Amino acid sequence: MSGFAPAHHVLTFGAAGARGQTAAITALLERHGAYIEEFTVFDDVLSGRFYLRTAFRLDDPAAAVLGTLHSEYEALRAHYADAEGAIHDLQRPMRVLLMVSKADHCLRGLLDQWRRGELKMDIVGIASNHADLAPLAAAEGLPYHHLPITPDTKPQQEAALSRLIESSGAELVVLARYMQVLSADMCTRLAGRVINIHHSFLPGFKGARPYEQAHARGVKLIGATAHFATVDLDEGPIIEQAVERVDHAFTPDQLMSTGRAVESLALGRALRYVLEHRVFINGLRTVVLR
């Protein structure tokens, strides 16, 4: 079989560690004529869980063969305690809703990667509490949903956002510098489906004008953290982080420019890992099988 055709499917597996798991999965794929292109495992001795991801293609990708493979994999998972995982079709891009406020750097970075085919997703729309970025969405031919929020209208607008997620079939929500806090109820309902990005400094600076605060303290590192959103603001399981060195010569504006670039980098990587089914949530942490 030629080694140049791309893998069309990914199998993910996570469960309490037990002997024979890798052998069972490889045997299953072999029985169905799978050609394995990627195979990565991680045994987390601290939590006692085992994780596996493999990308493969089939000699015979007929629907009947796939159906049998899916059903046999479900039966295999049932043998293991607290098992998670699925077989994903890489030719069916994940449906993604992007959310923004006024800053456009993360959105532009994601759209650039999407246009180049580096982020294989179906963008179902862009939602925002401001109208500023509507022209950018129009230029890309994407629906733009303006959902203005005030303290009095936040519950109603969040209900509208929930309806948008449901009606669009969004499987993943990306907060690409969306500067509103999602309610605890929404975070709970969308657990594991919302990715957020925020800047990271040592020491940490909260509130308004963090880059001015960082400049005043003479920071030497600027970073960004992409994570799953949870009810604890900015404390969800971390997917990806990036960092850039700076020094005393940087002005606050230069620090901000560097921070924007790092935020875009970390968010793009995190989203790609999720789209490629590389990320498992393991308590307060993630396992990312690159």
C-alpha positions, 0 to 999 in steps of 0.5 A: 500500500502506498505510504503517501495517502493521508490518514483518514481516521483517528482513534482515541482511547483513554481508560484506567491502565490495564495490560493488553490495551495497546495490543487489543487496539492494534489487533482490531485495526489489523483485522480491518486492514488498517494502515497505521500512520501515527501511534502515540501512547501515554501511561499516566502513573499519577492518575493511573490512566492510559491514553492512546491516539492513532491515525490510520487509513483503511484498505476498504473504507466502505460504510459497512466496514466502517460500521463494523469497526465502530461497533467492535471498538465500542465493544472493546471500550466496554471491557475497560473501566471508565473508558473514553474515546471514539473513531473520528473521520478526519474528512469531516471537519469539526464545526466551530463557532468563533467568538470575539470582542474588539481585538482582531489579532487572534481571529485574523490568525485563526482565519489565516490558518483556516484559509491555508488549510492548516486548521481543518474546521468548518467555521459556522459563524463568528459571534461578538458582543460588538459590531467592530469585526463584522466587516472581517467576517463579511470579507471571509463570507462568514455569518456574523452574529452581533450579540450586544451585552449589558449587565441587564441583558446578559442572561438574555444574550447568553440564552441567544448564544446557547440557541446559536450554538445549538442551531449551528451545530457547533461542536467547539467554541473558541473564545478568540479574545472574547472579553465577556465571562461565560456564566457557570451554567454555560461553562458546565453545559459546554465542558470540554468544548470551549477554548479560551486564550489569555496573556500570561506574565510572571508576576501575574497582572490582572485588571485593566492595562496589564501591559502597562503594569508589566512594563512598570515592573520590568518583566522579561517574559511575556506568555499566553495560555490556551485552556478549556474554559471552566467556572474558575476563570482562566484556570481550566485545563491548559492545552498549550502555552507559548512564551517570548523574551522581552527586555527593558527596551520594550515600550508598553506598545511593543510589549502588547504587540509581542503579547498579541503575537504570542496569544495568536500562536498559542491559540492556533496550536491549541485549536489544531491539537483539538481539531486533530483529536490529540487532547484528553482532559485528565482532571485539572490537566490535559494530555496532548498526544502530539 
